[in-house]
Amino acid sequence: MNARWATLLILAAVIAVIPWFFPSGYYFRVAALVWVTALGAVGLQVLMGQAGQVSLGHAGFVGIGAYAMALGPKYLGLPVLACLPLGAVLAGLIAFLVGRPILRLKGHYLAVATLGFGILVALVLVSEIAITGGPDGIRIPRPEIFGWRPRGGEAWYWINGAALLIGVWLALNIQHSPSGRALAALHDSEVAARTIGIDVARHKLRAFVIAAVYGAVAGGLMAMMNGFVTPDAAGFLQSVEYVTMVVIGGLASVPGAVVGAAALVLLPQALTVFHEYEHAVLGLLIMLFMIFLRVGIVPGLATLLRRRPA
């Protein structure tokens, strides 16, 4: 069994087994949030970890996908479920148009450009009150699947868990495909990749579009689960959180993005006992992760386990 299938089987086993240990329905809700957040983080891992491109505007695409679930039924009369692929296509198209000019930039210039995009999306969502509801947000119609309406944390736990499995499977296939090897080459050195005949601009743009589609799908699922969406979904702090998830989980690791998302979603829940010191303790823990596991949680623990027999 290769590493891809082992990763998928472990993730599927975790999703299937942990509900047996949930003492109440609240834990289904928290776990469903972990899965859908991890889906967005996996998309960003394709861009940052595999292609080596920095993005501080990932939440902008999450917001586009989330608001598509509200605006599609309201203004186009579409079923809410049909708006999930619509939001993904819209985010992918915007990423294609925006990515062509900004992906020519490198380093902190690229980071600032993607930051500007994210701020622009959030600003539009806040200021266009007549369309988006402004800072107060907008309601999402409840989806219906062959007469069944998913309600409660348990239903969304399984829906988001299945979506995450599909997303991880696709990301792992990308990583081990010829395109993934091309992304790894340009991650190491764009000059070297260009020298051996890789179309650097095309592969960078492709990774940017893939990340946008992942973000939009995650945003759409989160909006349907909550039944409501506000411009905070596309806010700068959300983008920073996604970057943090990918980095602390392991930049080069697809399962690392899942672990990083779980850490950043679950730690605030566990730290509520500290009340006003919650954010300070969270920041301290993230610093400790980066000091002692510099390559991320998953690659760092894997390295420690390999060294242990010696």
TIMARBA-437853 format. One line per 5 residues: number of its first residue (from 1); their letters; for each residue x, y, z of C-alpha. Coordinates in Angstrom, 1 decimal, decimal comma, padded with zeros to 4 digits. Example, Ala and Ser with C-alpha at 12.3 -4.5 7.8 and 13.67 -1.06 7.14 Angstrom:
<pts>
1> AS> 012,3:-004,5:007,8  013,7:-001,1:007,1 .
</pts>
This chain:
<pts>
1> MNARW> 000,0:000,0:000,0  001,4:003,4:-001,0  001,5:006,5:001,2  -001,5:008,1:-000,6  -003,9:005,3:000,2 .
6> ATLLI> -002,5:004,9:003,7  -003,2:008,6:004,3  -006,7:008,3:003,0  -007,5:005,2:005,0  -006,2:006,8:008,2 .
11> LAAVI> -008,2:009,9:007,7  -011,3:007,8:006,8  -010,8:005,8:010,0  -010,5:008,9:012,1  -013,7:010,4:010,6 .
16> AVIPW> -015,5:007,1:011,2  -014,3:006,3:014,7  -014,2:009,5:016,7  -018,0:010,1:016,8  -018,1:007,1:019,1 .
21> FFPSG> -016,3:009,2:021,7  -018,5:012,3:021,4  -020,4:012,9:024,7  -022,9:015,3:023,0  -024,0:016,8:019,7 .
26> YYFRV> -021,9:019,9:020,3  -018,8:017,9:019,5  -020,2:016,9:016,1  -020,6:020,6:015,3  -017,0:021,4:016,3 .
31> AALVW> -015,6:018,4:014,3  -017,7:019,4:011,3  -016,1:022,9:011,5  -012,6:021,2:011,6  -013,3:019,2:008,5 .
36> VTALG> -014,6:022,1:006,4  -011,8:024,4:007,6  -009,3:021,7:006,7  -010,7:021,5:003,2  -009,9:025,2:002,6 .
41> AVGLQ> -006,4:024,7:004,2  -005,7:021,7:001,9  -006,3:024,0:-001,1  -003,9:026,6:000,2  -001,3:023,8:000,8 .
46> VLMGQ> -001,4:023,1:-002,9  -000,5:026,7:-003,6  002,0:027,3:-000,8  003,4:023,9:000,0  003,5:022,4:-003,5 .
51> AGQVS> 003,9:025,5:-005,7  005,8:027,6:-003,2  003,6:030,7:-003,8  002,5:032,9:-000,8  -001,1:034,0:-000,5 .
56> LGHAG> -002,6:036,3:002,1  -005,9:036,5:000,4  -007,2:032,9:000,5  -010,2:033,9:002,6  -011,4:036,1:-000,3 .
61> FVGIG> -012,2:033,0:-002,3  -013,8:031,4:000,8  -016,0:034,5:001,0  -016,9:034,2:-002,7  -018,0:030,6:-002,3 .
66> AYAMA> -019,9:031,4:000,9  -021,8:034,4:-000,6  -022,6:032,5:-003,8  -024,8:030,2:-001,6  -026,9:033,3:-000,6 .
71> LGPKY> -026,9:035,4:-003,8  -027,5:032,6:-006,2  -030,9:031,6:-004,8  -031,9:035,2:-004,1  -031,1:036,8:-007,4 .
76> LGLPV> -030,9:033,9:-009,9  -033,6:031,6:-008,3  -031,1:028,7:-008,3  -031,3:025,8:-005,8  -028,8:026,4:-003,1 .
81> LACLP> -026,9:023,2:-003,8  -026,5:024,2:-007,5  -024,7:027,3:-006,2  -021,9:025,2:-004,6  -020,3:024,4:-008,0 .
86> LGAVL> -021,3:027,8:-009,3  -019,3:029,5:-006,5  -016,4:027,2:-007,2  -016,4:028,1:-010,9  -016,8:031,8:-010,2 .
91> AGLIA> -013,8:031,7:-007,7  -011,7:029,7:-010,2  -012,5:032,3:-013,0  -011,6:035,2:-010,7  -008,4:033,5:-009,6 .
96> FLVGR> -007,5:032,9:-013,3  -008,1:036,6:-014,2  -006,4:038,0:-011,0  -003,6:035,4:-011,0  -002,2:036,1:-014,4 .
101> PILRL> -000,8:039,5:-013,4  -000,1:039,1:-009,7  001,7:035,7:-010,0  004,4:037,5:-012,0  005,4:039,0:-008,6 .
106> KGHYL> 007,6:037,2:-006,1  008,2:037,1:-002,4  006,7:039,8:-000,3  005,4:041,6:-003,4  003,2:038,6:-004,2 .
111> AVATL> 002,1:038,5:-000,5  001,1:042,1:-000,6  -000,7:041,7:-003,9  -002,8:038,7:-002,6  -003,4:040,6:000,6 .
116> GFGIL> -004,8:043,5:-001,5  -007,2:041,1:-003,3  -008,5:039,7:000,0  -009,1:043,2:001,4  -010,9:044,2:-001,8 .
121> VALVL> -013,3:041,2:-001,6  -014,0:041,9:002,1  -014,5:045,6:001,3  -017,0:044,9:-001,4  -019,0:042,5:000,8 .
126> VSEIA> -019,1:045,1:003,6  -020,0:048,1:001,4  -022,6:046,6:-001,0  -025,3:046,5:001,6  -028,2:046,3:-000,8 .
131> ITGGP> -026,8:043,1:-002,3  -024,8:041,4:000,4  -026,5:042,7:003,5  -023,3:044,6:004,5  -021,7:043,9:007,9 .
136> DGIRI> -024,9:042,2:009,2  -024,5:039,4:006,7  -027,1:037,4:004,8  -029,1:034,2:005,4  -028,5:031,0:003,5 .
141> PRPEI> -031,5:028,9:002,4  -031,4:025,4:003,8  -030,3:022,8:001,2  -032,4:019,9:000,2  -031,1:016,6:-001,1 .
146> FGWRP> -033,9:014,4:-002,6  -036,3:015,7:000,0  -033,9:015,4:002,9  -032,7:018,5:004,6  -029,4:018,1:006,6 .
151> RGGEA> -029,9:019,6:010,1  -027,7:019,6:013,1  -024,0:019,0:013,6  -024,1:015,2:013,0  -025,4:015,5:009,4 .
156> WYWIN> -022,9:018,2:008,6  -020,1:016,2:010,2  -020,6:013,4:007,7  -021,1:015,8:004,7  -018,0:017,8:005,5 .
161> GAALL> -016,0:014,7:006,4  -016,8:013,2:002,9  -015,9:016,5:001,2  -012,6:016,5:003,1  -011,8:013,0:002,0 .
166> IGVWL> -012,4:013,9:-001,6  -010,3:017,0:-001,3  -007,4:015,2:000,3  -007,5:012,5:-002,4  -007,4:015,1:-005,1 .
171> ALNIQ> -004,6:017,0:-003,5  -002,5:013,9:-003,0  -003,1:012,9:-006,6  -002,0:016,4:-007,7  001,2:016,1:-005,6 .
176> HSPSG> 002,2:012,7:-007,1  001,2:013,6:-010,7  003,6:015,0:-013,4  002,0:018,4:-012,6  002,8:018,0:-009,0 .
181> RALAA> 006,4:017,2:-009,7  006,6:020,3:-011,9  005,2:022,3:-009,0  007,8:020,8:-006,7  010,5:021,8:-009,1 .
186> LHDSE> 009,4:025,4:-009,3  009,0:025,4:-005,5  012,7:024,6:-005,2  013,8:027,0:-008,0  011,8:028,8:-010,7 .
191> VAART> 015,0:029,4:-012,7  015,9:025,7:-012,6  012,4:024,6:-013,4  012,3:027,0:-016,4  015,6:025,7:-017,6 .
196> IGIDV> 014,4:022,1:-017,8  011,3:023,2:-019,9  008,6:023,7:-017,3  006,0:026,4:-018,0  006,4:028,2:-014,7 .
201> ARHKL> 003,7:030,8:-015,2  001,1:028,2:-016,3  001,7:025,9:-013,4  001,7:028,7:-010,8  -001,6:029,9:-012,2 .
206> RAFVI> -003,0:026,4:-012,2  -002,1:026,0:-008,5  -003,7:029,4:-007,7  -006,9:028,4:-009,4  -007,0:025,1:-007,6 .
211> AAVYG> -006,5:026,8:-004,2  -009,4:029,2:-005,1  -011,8:026,4:-006,0  -011,0:024,5:-002,7  -011,5:027,7:-000,8 .
216> AVAGG> -014,9:028,4:-002,5  -016,2:024,9:-001,9  -015,1:025,1:001,8  -016,8:028,5:002,1  -020,0:027,2:000,5 .
221> LMAMM> -020,2:024,2:002,8  -019,5:026,4:005,8  -022,2:028,8:004,8  -024,8:026,1:004,4  -023,9:024,5:007,7 .
226> NGFVT> -024,2:027,8:009,5  -027,2:029,0:007,5  -025,7:032,5:007,6  -022,7:034,3:006,3  -021,0:037,7:007,1 .
231> PDAAG> -018,0:039,5:005,5  -015,8:038,1:008,3  -015,6:034,9:006,2  -013,4:036,9:003,7  -011,5:038,9:006,3 .
236> FLQSV> -007,8:039,4:006,6  -007,6:037,5:009,9  -009,2:034,5:008,3  -006,5:034,5:005,6  -003,8:034,7:008,2 .
241> EYVTM> -005,4:031,7:010,0  -005,4:029,6:006,9  -001,7:030,4:006,3  -000,9:029,5:009,9  -002,8:026,2:009,6 .
246> VVIGG> -000,7:025,2:006,6  002,6:026,3:008,2  002,2:024,7:011,6  000,8:021,5:010,1  003,6:021,1:007,7 .
251> LASVP> 004,0:023,2:004,5  005,0:020,2:002,4  002,4:017,9:003,8  -001,2:017,5:002,6  -002,3:015,7:005,9 .
256> GAVVG> -000,3:018,4:007,7  -002,9:021,0:006,5  -005,6:018,9:008,1  -003,7:018,6:011,4  -002,9:022,3:011,3 .
261> AAALV> -006,6:023,2:010,8  -007,6:020,8:013,6  -005,1:022,5:015,9  -006,3:026,0:015,2  -009,9:025,1:015,5 .
266> LLPQA> -009,7:023,0:018,6  -007,1:024,9:020,6  -009,4:027,9:021,2  -012,1:025,5:022,3  -009,7:023,9:024,8 .
271> LTVFH> -008,3:027,2:026,0  -011,6:028,8:027,0  -010,7:027,9:030,6  -008,0:030,7:030,5  -010,7:033,3:029,6 .
276> EYEHA> -008,9:036,6:029,0  -005,5:034,9:028,4  -006,9:032,6:025,7  -005,3:034,4:022,8  -002,0:034,9:024,6 .
281> VLGLL> -001,8:031,2:025,3  -002,8:030,3:021,8  000,0:032,5:020,4  002,5:031,0:022,8  001,6:027,5:021,7 .
286> IMLFM> 002,0:028,4:018,0  005,4:029,8:018,8  006,4:026,6:020,6  005,2:024,6:017,6  007,4:026,6:015,2 .
291> IFLRV> 010,4:026,5:017,6  010,5:022,8:018,2  008,8:021,5:015,0  010,1:023,9:012,5  009,0:021,9:009,4 .
296> GIVPG> 005,5:021,5:010,9  003,7:019,1:013,2  003,3:016,2:010,8  006,8:016,2:009,1  008,4:017,0:012,5 .
301> LATLL> 006,7:014,1:014,3  007,5:011,8:011,3  011,2:012,7:011,6  011,2:012,1:015,3  009,6:008,7:014,9 .
306> RRRPA> 012,2:007,7:012,2  015,0:008,7:014,5  013,6:006,9:017,6  015,0:003,4:016,8  018,5:004,7:016,3 .
</pts>
